Amino acid sequence: MKQEKLDWLAENPFYTKRFAFFVGRRCRVTTIKDVAQETHLDWKTVKELEKQYMREQLRRAGTPAPRAIGIDEISIRKGHTYRIVVSDLIRRRPIWFGGEDRKEASMALFYDWLGEKKTRGIRLAVMDMWKPFYNVTVARAPRAAILYDKFHILRHLGDALDEVRKSEYRRLSGQDRSYIKGQKYTLLSHRENLTLKGRQALKKVLTANQRLNTAYLLRESFGQLWDYEREGWARRFFENWRASLKWQRLKPYEKFAEMIDRHWDGIAVYCKPENKVALGFVEGLNNKIRVIQRRAYGLRDEEYLRLKVLTCMLPEI
């Protein structure tokens, strides 16, 4: 008996590719469970049809040759279980998902996958200040400039502001303490993202506590660092910002300023015109991945998660 393979059949021979792609497109906007109910199919069947659709998306997208990459890690379950996600910042899409953790050996797997020739083409690598990412990238892609991600840095500054909030709460009592209680989100959010009630609460906190007011204003002003087009101007701004900490008794901010000073080279790189990339893309991708994880809650198929992450920015087929 001879079996003949028909191009129009899906990997599951009970369905056509056309139907598999229909299922895949529906799964982009709703859950597997909802699509299964809509099509009267088994949940597992829908998932496998969607995986075939996503594999075809990746095949059509082709093998990447990135010039600017973003490197970040995501937690896939409790217990510090991480996977590394690498993005093409120019084409604005994730291109690699893998590793067993966020150590150097896992980071090296990306460069092994990309190959030596394409790795030589990388001119910029955006990452957080995690040493293993830096070490492997410097060793494997020596032509790439290292740029520390703005949003990870600002997250450290937000943590410093929250430390000030906690210390003020411990220091005060009575009515003075009541102004601070429950205002963590209000202080850490940007003013334009707050509701009218939130802005009123913020004004009350900042009026009632001078140290928190100073810390908040310093946090808000620090983002200006990435607006400069020359390193000298950026450095002058940072030195003035750090000088304004004197006599303010803001220990967490002083530690933050020391961290910025130690990692200055990886921040100043952004001043060069050729390194002006969309720094918000990596942060936006992380938020998108969290949505994918919430929708796939309880699903332990890591290959499915990998395909969802790698195709989340690709067009429909």
C-alpha positions as YAML, in Angstrom:
chain: A
units: angstrom
residues:
- id: 1
  name: MET
  ca: [0.00, 0.00, 0.00]
- id: 2
  name: LYS
  ca: [1.36, 3.43, -0.95]
- id: 3
  name: GLN
  ca: [0.49, 6.54, 1.04]
- id: 4
  name: GLU
  ca: [0.32, 9.83, -0.83]
- id: 5
  name: LYS
  ca: [0.80, 13.11, 1.00]
- id: 6
  name: LEU
  ca: [-1.65, 15.84, 0.01]
- id: 7
  name: ASP
  ca: [-0.39, 19.42, 0.37]
- id: 8
  name: TRP
  ca: [-3.79, 20.75, 1.30]
- id: 9
  name: LEU
  ca: [-4.17, 18.48, 4.33]
- id: 10
  name: ALA
  ca: [-3.21, 19.64, 7.81]
- id: 11
  name: GLU
  ca: [-0.82, 17.69, 10.01]
- id: 12
  name: ASN
  ca: [-3.98, 16.14, 11.43]
- id: 13
  name: PRO
  ca: [-5.29, 14.37, 8.28]
- id: 14
  name: PHE
  ca: [-8.92, 14.83, 9.35]
- id: 15
  name: TYR
  ca: [-8.67, 18.57, 8.57]
- id: 16
  name: THR
  ca: [-7.48, 20.75, 5.71]
- id: 17
  name: LYS
  ca: [-4.75, 23.39, 6.07]
- id: 18
  name: ARG
  ca: [-7.34, 26.01, 5.25]
- id: 19
  name: PHE
  ca: [-9.40, 24.96, 8.27]
- id: 20
  name: ALA
  ca: [-6.26, 24.74, 10.47]
- id: 21
  name: PHE
  ca: [-5.40, 28.32, 9.52]
- id: 22
  name: PHE
  ca: [-8.96, 29.42, 10.27]
- id: 23
  name: VAL
  ca: [-8.62, 27.92, 13.75]
- id: 24
  name: GLY
  ca: [-5.21, 29.55, 14.18]
- id: 25
  name: ARG
  ca: [-6.55, 32.99, 13.28]
- id: 26
  name: ARG
  ca: [-9.43, 32.60, 15.73]
- id: 27
  name: CYS
  ca: [-7.01, 31.62, 18.50]
- id: 28
  name: ARG
  ca: [-5.15, 34.91, 18.02]
- id: 29
  name: VAL
  ca: [-8.13, 36.80, 19.46]
- id: 30
  name: THR
  ca: [-9.77, 34.30, 21.81]
- id: 31
  name: THR
  ca: [-8.98, 31.29, 24.00]
- id: 32
  name: ILE
  ca: [-8.57, 27.67, 22.92]
- id: 33
  name: LYS
  ca: [-11.60, 26.77, 25.05]
- id: 34
  name: ASP
  ca: [-13.83, 29.30, 23.27]
- id: 35
  name: VAL
  ca: [-12.64, 28.19, 19.82]
- id: 36
  name: ALA
  ca: [-13.25, 24.56, 20.76]
- id: 37
  name: GLN
  ca: [-16.83, 25.39, 21.73]
- id: 38
  name: GLU
  ca: [-17.32, 27.45, 18.57]
- id: 39
  name: THR
  ca: [-16.04, 24.71, 16.22]
- id: 40
  name: HIS
  ca: [-17.33, 21.73, 18.25]
- id: 41
  name: LEU
  ca: [-13.84, 20.26, 18.41]
- id: 42
  name: ASP
  ca: [-11.83, 18.72, 21.21]
- id: 43
  name: TRP
  ca: [-9.66, 21.20, 23.16]
- id: 44
  name: LYS
  ca: [-6.46, 19.29, 22.31]
- id: 45
  name: THR
  ca: [-7.35, 19.24, 18.61]
- id: 46
  name: VAL
  ca: [-7.75, 23.02, 18.55]
- id: 47
  name: LYS
  ca: [-4.41, 23.48, 20.30]
- id: 48
  name: GLU
  ca: [-2.57, 21.26, 17.78]
- id: 49
  name: LEU
  ca: [-4.21, 23.03, 14.82]
- id: 50
  name: GLU
  ca: [-3.15, 26.38, 16.28]
- id: 51
  name: LYS
  ca: [0.42, 25.14, 16.71]
- id: 52
  name: GLN
  ca: [0.52, 24.14, 13.03]
- id: 53
  name: TYR
  ca: [-0.71, 27.63, 12.12]
- id: 54
  name: MET
  ca: [2.00, 29.28, 14.25]
- id: 55
  name: ARG
  ca: [4.76, 27.07, 12.79]
- id: 56
  name: GLU
  ca: [3.70, 28.18, 9.32]
- id: 57
  name: GLN
  ca: [3.81, 31.82, 10.45]
- id: 58
  name: LEU
  ca: [7.42, 31.35, 11.56]
- id: 59
  name: ARG
  ca: [8.35, 29.53, 8.36]
- id: 60
  name: ARG
  ca: [7.01, 32.39, 6.24]
- id: 61
  name: ALA
  ca: [8.73, 35.01, 8.43]
- id: 62
  name: GLY
  ca: [12.09, 33.43, 7.57]
- id: 63
  name: THR
  ca: [15.36, 33.28, 9.47]
- id: 64
  name: PRO
  ca: [16.24, 36.62, 11.09]
- id: 65
  name: ALA
  ca: [19.50, 38.53, 10.67]
- id: 66
  name: PRO
  ca: [19.10, 41.22, 13.37]
- id: 67
  name: ARG
  ca: [21.20, 44.36, 13.66]
- id: 68
  name: ALA
  ca: [19.70, 45.51, 16.97]
- id: 69
  name: ILE
  ca: [18.47, 43.03, 19.58]
- id: 70
  name: GLY
  ca: [16.66, 43.29, 22.89]
- id: 71
  name: ILE
  ca: [17.42, 40.68, 25.57]
- id: 72
  name: ASP
  ca: [15.14, 40.01, 28.51]
- id: 73
  name: GLU
  ca: [13.93, 37.15, 30.67]
- id: 74
  name: ILE
  ca: [10.43, 36.06, 31.61]
- id: 75
  name: SER
  ca: [9.28, 33.92, 34.51]
- id: 76
  name: ILE
  ca: [7.26, 30.97, 33.22]
- id: 77
  name: ARG
  ca: [6.29, 29.58, 36.63]
- id: 78
  name: LYS
  ca: [6.93, 30.06, 40.34]
- id: 79
  name: GLY
  ca: [10.31, 29.13, 41.79]
- id: 80
  name: HIS
  ca: [12.54, 31.41, 39.70]
- id: 81
  name: THR
  ca: [12.02, 29.43, 36.49]
- id: 82
  name: TYR
  ca: [13.10, 31.70, 33.67]
- id: 83
  name: ARG
  ca: [13.34, 31.66, 29.89]
- id: 84
  name: ILE
  ca: [15.23, 34.19, 27.78]
- id: 85
  name: VAL
  ca: [13.45, 36.18, 25.06]
- id: 86
  name: VAL
  ca: [15.46, 37.91, 22.32]
- id: 87
  name: SER
  ca: [13.80, 40.44, 20.00]
- id: 88
  name: ASP
  ca: [14.70, 42.10, 16.72]
- id: 89
  name: LEU
  ca: [14.26, 45.77, 17.66]
- id: 90
  name: ILE
  ca: [14.24, 47.02, 14.07]
- id: 91
  name: ARG
  ca: [11.65, 44.55, 12.78]
- id: 92
  name: ARG
  ca: [9.91, 44.79, 16.15]
- id: 93
  name: ARG
  ca: [9.30, 41.11, 16.80]
- id: 94
  name: PRO
  ca: [10.64, 38.38, 19.13]
- id: 95
  name: ILE
  ca: [12.97, 35.97, 17.34]
- id: 96
  name: TRP
  ca: [14.16, 33.52, 20.03]
- id: 97
  name: PHE
  ca: [12.72, 31.96, 23.17]
- id: 98
  name: GLY
  ca: [14.73, 29.43, 25.12]
- id: 99
  name: GLY
  ca: [17.33, 28.46, 27.67]
- id: 100
  name: GLU
  ca: [16.84, 26.74, 31.00]
- id: 101
  name: ASP
  ca: [17.43, 29.80, 33.17]
- id: 102
  name: ARG
  ca: [19.07, 33.22, 32.81]
- id: 103
  name: LYS
  ca: [22.68, 32.09, 33.21]
- id: 104
  name: GLU
  ca: [25.50, 32.44, 30.69]
- id: 105
  name: ALA
  ca: [25.07, 28.93, 29.26]
- id: 106
  name: SER
  ca: [21.43, 29.66, 28.38]
- id: 107
  name: MET
  ca: [22.30, 33.02, 26.83]
- id: 108
  name: ALA
  ca: [25.00, 31.36, 24.72]
- id: 109
  name: LEU
  ca: [22.33, 29.08, 23.20]
- id: 110
  name: PHE
  ca: [20.86, 32.08, 21.36]
- id: 111
  name: TYR
  ca: [24.15, 32.91, 19.66]
- id: 112
  name: ASP
  ca: [24.65, 29.23, 18.81]
- id: 113
  name: TRP
  ca: [21.22, 29.22, 17.16]
- id: 114
  name: LEU
  ca: [21.81, 32.49, 15.29]
- id: 115
  name: GLY
  ca: [25.19, 31.40, 13.97]
- id: 116
  name: GLU
  ca: [28.53, 33.17, 13.84]
- id: 117
  name: LYS
  ca: [27.90, 34.99, 10.53]
- id: 118
  name: LYS
  ca: [24.62, 36.60, 11.61]
- id: 119
  name: THR
  ca: [25.94, 37.30, 15.10]
- id: 120
  name: ARG
  ca: [28.70, 39.45, 13.54]
- id: 121
  name: GLY
  ca: [25.95, 41.64, 12.05]
- id: 122
  name: ILE
  ca: [24.58, 42.68, 15.45]
- id: 123
  name: ARG
  ca: [25.45, 46.32, 16.13]
- id: 124
  name: LEU
  ca: [23.38, 47.02, 19.27]
- id: 125
  name: ALA
  ca: [22.21, 44.87, 22.19]
- id: 126
  name: VAL
  ca: [19.67, 46.30, 24.64]
- id: 127
  name: MET
  ca: [19.45, 44.50, 28.00]
- id: 128
  name: ASP
  ca: [19.05, 44.99, 31.72]
- id: 129
  name: MET
  ca: [22.09, 45.18, 33.97]
- id: 130
  name: TRP
  ca: [22.25, 41.40, 34.42]
- id: 131
  name: LYS
  ca: [25.92, 40.37, 34.23]
- id: 132
  name: PRO
  ca: [25.51, 36.99, 32.43]
- id: 133
  name: PHE
  ca: [23.72, 38.66, 29.48]
- id: 134
  name: TYR
  ca: [26.49, 41.26, 29.28]
- id: 135
  name: ASN
  ca: [29.36, 38.77, 29.53]
- id: 136
  name: VAL
  ca: [28.08, 36.44, 26.81]
- id: 137
  name: THR
  ca: [27.14, 39.26, 24.43]
- id: 138
  name: VAL
  ca: [30.54, 40.94, 24.77]
- id: 139
  name: ALA
  ca: [32.26, 37.60, 24.10]
- id: 140
  name: ARG
  ca: [30.07, 36.39, 21.24]
- id: 141
  name: ALA
  ca: [29.06, 39.69, 19.57]
- id: 142
  name: PRO
  ca: [32.06, 41.99, 20.19]
- id: 143
  name: ARG
  ca: [30.95, 44.48, 17.51]
- id: 144
  name: ALA
  ca: [27.68, 45.18, 19.34]
- id: 145
  name: ALA
  ca: [27.32, 48.25, 21.54]
- id: 146
  name: ILE
  ca: [25.72, 47.40, 24.91]
- id: 147
  name: LEU
  ca: [22.79, 49.60, 25.94]
- id: 148
  name: TYR
  ca: [21.07, 49.19, 29.30]
- id: 149
  name: ASP
  ca: [17.31, 49.26, 29.02]
- id: 150
  name: LYS
  ca: [15.73, 52.51, 30.15]
- id: 151
  name: PHE
  ca: [12.66, 50.85, 31.65]
- id: 152
  name: HIS
  ca: [14.66, 48.45, 33.82]
- id: 153
  name: ILE
  ca: [16.67, 51.40, 35.13]
- id: 154
  name: LEU
  ca: [13.53, 53.41, 35.89]
- id: 155
  name: ARG
  ca: [12.13, 50.35, 37.68]
- id: 156
  name: HIS
  ca: [15.15, 50.46, 40.00]
- id: 157
  name: LEU
  ca: [14.41, 54.14, 40.63]
- id: 158
  name: GLY
  ca: [10.78, 53.27, 41.36]
- id: 159
  name: ASP
  ca: [11.99, 50.71, 43.90]
- id: 160
  name: ALA
  ca: [14.12, 53.43, 45.51]
- id: 161
  name: LEU
  ca: [11.06, 55.69, 45.77]
- id: 162
  name: ASP
  ca: [9.11, 52.87, 47.39]
- id: 163
  name: GLU
  ca: [11.93, 52.38, 49.93]
- id: 164
  name: VAL
  ca: [11.63, 56.07, 50.83]
- id: 165
  name: ARG
  ca: [7.86, 55.63, 51.22]
- id: 166
  name: LYS
  ca: [8.36, 52.67, 53.58]
- id: 167
  name: SER
  ca: [10.95, 54.47, 55.67]
- id: 168
  name: GLU
  ca: [8.69, 57.50, 56.04]
- id: 169
  name: TYR
  ca: [5.79, 55.27, 57.07]
- id: 170
  name: ARG
  ca: [7.95, 53.67, 59.77]
- id: 171
  name: ARG
  ca: [9.26, 57.03, 60.96]
- id: 172
  name: LEU
  ca: [5.90, 58.77, 61.30]
- id: 173
  name: SER
  ca: [2.81, 58.13, 63.39]
- id: 174
  name: GLY
  ca: [-0.77, 59.27, 63.74]
- id: 175
  name: GLN
  ca: [-2.22, 61.61, 61.11]
- id: 176
  name: ASP
  ca: [1.11, 62.06, 59.31]
- id: 177
  name: ARG
  ca: [1.33, 58.31, 58.73]
- id: 178
  name: SER
  ca: [-2.28, 58.05, 57.50]
- id: 179
  name: TYR
  ca: [-1.48, 60.19, 54.44]
- id: 180
  name: ILE
  ca: [1.07, 57.59, 53.25]
- id: 181
  name: LYS
  ca: [-0.83, 54.38, 54.00]
- id: 182
  name: GLY
  ca: [-2.12, 52.63, 50.88]
- id: 183
  name: GLN
  ca: [-0.52, 55.12, 48.45]
- id: 184
  name: LYS
  ca: [2.16, 52.89, 46.90]
- id: 185
  name: TYR
  ca: [0.46, 52.69, 43.48]
- id: 186
  name: THR
  ca: [-0.30, 56.42, 43.54]
- id: 187
  name: LEU
  ca: [3.35, 57.33, 44.10]
- id: 188
  name: LEU
  ca: [4.80, 54.83, 41.62]
- id: 189
  name: SER
  ca: [2.42, 55.76, 38.79]
- id: 190
  name: HIS
  ca: [3.04, 58.66, 36.44]
- id: 191
  name: ARG
  ca: [0.70, 61.56, 37.12]
- id: 192
  name: GLU
  ca: [-0.90, 61.36, 33.65]
- id: 193
  name: ASN
  ca: [-1.88, 57.72, 34.27]
- id: 194
  name: LEU
  ca: [-3.82, 58.51, 37.45]
- id: 195
  name: THR
  ca: [-7.54, 59.10, 37.73]
- id: 196
  name: LEU
  ca: [-8.82, 62.38, 39.13]
- id: 197
  name: LYS
  ca: [-9.15, 60.72, 42.55]
- id: 198
  name: GLY
  ca: [-5.61, 59.38, 42.26]
- id: 199
  name: ARG
  ca: [-4.20, 62.83, 41.39]
- id: 200
  name: GLN
  ca: [-5.98, 64.33, 44.38]
- id: 201
  name: ALA
  ca: [-4.52, 61.63, 46.66]
- id: 202
  name: LEU
  ca: [-1.05, 62.24, 45.19]
- id: 203
  name: LYS
  ca: [-1.30, 65.98, 45.83]
- id: 204
  name: LYS
  ca: [-2.34, 65.33, 49.43]
- id: 205
  name: VAL
  ca: [0.61, 62.96, 50.05]
- id: 206
  name: LEU
  ca: [3.20, 65.26, 48.47]
- id: 207
  name: THR
  ca: [1.88, 68.29, 50.37]
- id: 208
  name: ALA
  ca: [1.93, 66.41, 53.68]
- id: 209
  name: ASN
  ca: [5.44, 64.94, 53.37]
- id: 210
  name: GLN
  ca: [8.37, 67.01, 52.12]
- id: 211
  name: ARG
  ca: [10.78, 64.09, 51.76]
- id: 212
  name: LEU
  ca: [8.36, 62.09, 49.62]
- id: 213
  name: ASN
  ca: [7.68, 65.21, 47.56]
- id: 214
  name: THR
  ca: [11.41, 65.61, 46.86]
- id: 215
  name: ALA
  ca: [11.83, 61.93, 46.04]
- id: 216
  name: TYR
  ca: [8.84, 61.99, 43.69]
- id: 217
  name: LEU
  ca: [10.06, 65.07, 41.79]
- id: 218
  name: LEU
  ca: [13.55, 63.55, 41.44]
- id: 219
  name: ARG
  ca: [12.05, 60.35, 40.07]
- id: 220
  name: GLU
  ca: [9.94, 62.26, 37.55]
- id: 221
  name: SER
  ca: [12.85, 64.39, 36.33]
- id: 222
  name: PHE
  ca: [15.32, 61.53, 35.85]
- id: 223
  name: GLY
  ca: [13.67, 60.35, 32.60]
- id: 224
  name: GLN
  ca: [15.11, 63.44, 30.91]
- id: 225
  name: LEU
  ca: [18.47, 61.64, 30.82]
- id: 226
  name: TRP
  ca: [17.49, 59.79, 27.63]
- id: 227
  name: ASP
  ca: [16.58, 63.00, 25.76]
- id: 228
  name: TYR
  ca: [20.17, 64.17, 25.27]
- id: 229
  name: GLU
  ca: [21.98, 63.65, 21.97]
- id: 230
  name: ARG
  ca: [25.50, 64.16, 23.34]
- id: 231
  name: GLU
  ca: [27.11, 62.22, 26.14]
- id: 232
  name: GLY
  ca: [28.62, 65.32, 27.73]
- id: 233
  name: TRP
  ca: [25.22, 66.94, 28.16]
- id: 234
  name: ALA
  ca: [23.75, 63.71, 29.53]
- id: 235
  name: ARG
  ca: [26.60, 63.39, 32.02]
- id: 236
  name: ARG
  ca: [26.20, 67.02, 33.13]
- id: 237
  name: PHE
  ca: [22.49, 66.40, 33.74]
- id: 238
  name: PHE
  ca: [23.24, 63.28, 35.78]
- id: 239
  name: GLU
  ca: [25.89, 65.02, 37.89]
- id: 240
  name: ASN
  ca: [23.47, 67.87, 38.64]
- id: 241
  name: TRP
  ca: [20.75, 65.35, 39.50]
- id: 242
  name: ARG
  ca: [23.09, 63.49, 41.84]
- id: 243
  name: ALA
  ca: [24.28, 66.75, 43.43]
- id: 244
  name: SER
  ca: [20.66, 67.61, 44.27]
- id: 245
  name: LEU
  ca: [20.57, 64.56, 46.56]
- id: 246
  name: LYS
  ca: [22.95, 66.24, 48.98]
- id: 247
  name: TRP
  ca: [21.40, 66.88, 52.42]
- id: 248
  name: GLN
  ca: [18.15, 65.18, 51.34]
- id: 249
  name: ARG
  ca: [18.75, 62.00, 53.42]
- id: 250
  name: LEU
  ca: [17.52, 59.76, 50.59]
- id: 251
  name: LYS
  ca: [19.79, 56.73, 51.01]
- id: 252
  name: PRO
  ca: [17.99, 54.56, 48.39]
- id: 253
  name: TYR
  ca: [18.49, 57.34, 45.82]
- id: 254
  name: GLU
  ca: [22.16, 57.63, 46.68]
- id: 255
  name: LYS
  ca: [22.58, 53.88, 46.08]
- id: 256
  name: PHE
  ca: [20.70, 54.23, 42.80]
- id: 257
  name: ALA
  ca: [23.02, 57.06, 41.70]
- id: 258
  name: GLU
  ca: [26.05, 54.88, 42.51]
- id: 259
  name: MET
  ca: [24.58, 52.09, 40.36]
- id: 260
  name: ILE
  ca: [24.08, 54.49, 37.44]
- id: 261
  name: ASP
  ca: [27.66, 55.72, 37.79]
- id: 262
  name: ARG
  ca: [28.99, 52.12, 37.68]
- id: 263
  name: HIS
  ca: [26.97, 51.33, 34.54]
- id: 264
  name: TRP
  ca: [27.34, 54.71, 32.83]
- id: 265
  name: ASP
  ca: [28.92, 53.40, 29.61]
- id: 266
  name: GLY
  ca: [25.86, 51.23, 28.92]
- id: 267
  name: ILE
  ca: [23.56, 54.24, 29.36]
- id: 268
  name: ALA
  ca: [25.56, 56.85, 27.46]
- id: 269
  name: VAL
  ca: [25.52, 54.63, 24.34]
- id: 270
  name: TYR
  ca: [21.97, 55.86, 23.68]
- id: 271
  name: CYS
  ca: [23.25, 59.38, 22.96]
- id: 272
  name: LYS
  ca: [24.68, 58.24, 19.62]
- id: 273
  name: PRO
  ca: [22.21, 58.67, 16.70]
- id: 274
  name: GLU
  ca: [22.79, 55.14, 15.38]
- id: 275
  name: ASN
  ca: [21.61, 53.69, 18.71]
- id: 276
  name: LYS
  ca: [18.23, 55.44, 18.81]
- id: 277
  name: VAL
  ca: [15.87, 52.46, 18.88]
- id: 278
  name: ALA
  ca: [12.38, 52.04, 20.32]
- id: 279
  name: LEU
  ca: [13.27, 51.18, 23.92]
- id: 280
  name: GLY
  ca: [9.61, 50.75, 24.81]
- id: 281
  name: PHE
  ca: [9.24, 47.73, 22.52]
- id: 282
  name: VAL
  ca: [10.85, 45.25, 24.93]
- id: 283
  name: GLU
  ca: [8.68, 46.51, 27.80]
- id: 284
  name: GLY
  ca: [5.57, 46.33, 25.60]
- id: 285
  name: LEU
  ca: [6.48, 42.80, 24.54]
- id: 286
  name: ASN
  ca: [6.81, 41.76, 28.20]
- id: 287
  name: ASN
  ca: [3.30, 43.04, 28.88]
- id: 288
  name: LYS
  ca: [2.01, 41.14, 25.85]
- id: 289
  name: ILE
  ca: [3.70, 37.94, 27.07]
- id: 290
  name: ARG
  ca: [2.05, 38.35, 30.49]
- id: 291
  name: VAL
  ca: [-1.34, 38.51, 28.75]
- id: 292
  name: ILE
  ca: [-0.48, 35.33, 26.81]
- id: 293
  name: GLN
  ca: [0.52, 33.61, 30.06]
- id: 294
  name: ARG
  ca: [-2.72, 34.63, 31.78]
- id: 295
  name: ARG
  ca: [-4.78, 33.33, 28.86]
- id: 296
  name: ALA
  ca: [-2.79, 30.06, 28.88]
- id: 297
  name: TYR
  ca: [-2.97, 29.69, 32.67]
- id: 298
  name: GLY
  ca: [-2.46, 26.05, 33.68]
- id: 299
  name: LEU
  ca: [-1.14, 25.03, 30.26]
- id: 300
  name: ARG
  ca: [2.19, 23.23, 30.72]
- id: 301
  name: ASP
  ca: [3.05, 22.86, 27.03]
- id: 302
  name: GLU
  ca: [6.18, 25.01, 26.82]
- id: 303
  name: GLU
  ca: [6.44, 24.56, 23.05]
- id: 304
  name: TYR
  ca: [3.01, 26.13, 22.76]
- id: 305
  name: LEU
  ca: [4.12, 29.10, 24.88]
- id: 306
  name: ARG
  ca: [7.28, 29.44, 22.76]
- id: 307
  name: LEU
  ca: [5.23, 29.56, 19.54]
- id: 308
  name: LYS
  ca: [2.77, 32.05, 21.03]
- id: 309
  name: VAL
  ca: [5.59, 34.39, 22.06]
- id: 310
  name: LEU
  ca: [7.45, 34.17, 18.74]
- id: 311
  name: THR
  ca: [4.34, 34.78, 16.63]
- id: 312
  name: CYS
  ca: [2.57, 37.41, 18.76]
- id: 313
  name: MET
  ca: [3.88, 40.25, 16.54]
- id: 314
  name: LEU
  ca: [3.64, 38.43, 13.17]
- id: 315
  name: PRO
  ca: [0.82, 39.18, 10.70]
- id: 316
  name: GLU
  ca: [-2.01, 36.78, 10.01]
- id: 317
  name: ILE
  ca: [-1.68, 34.24, 7.19]
...
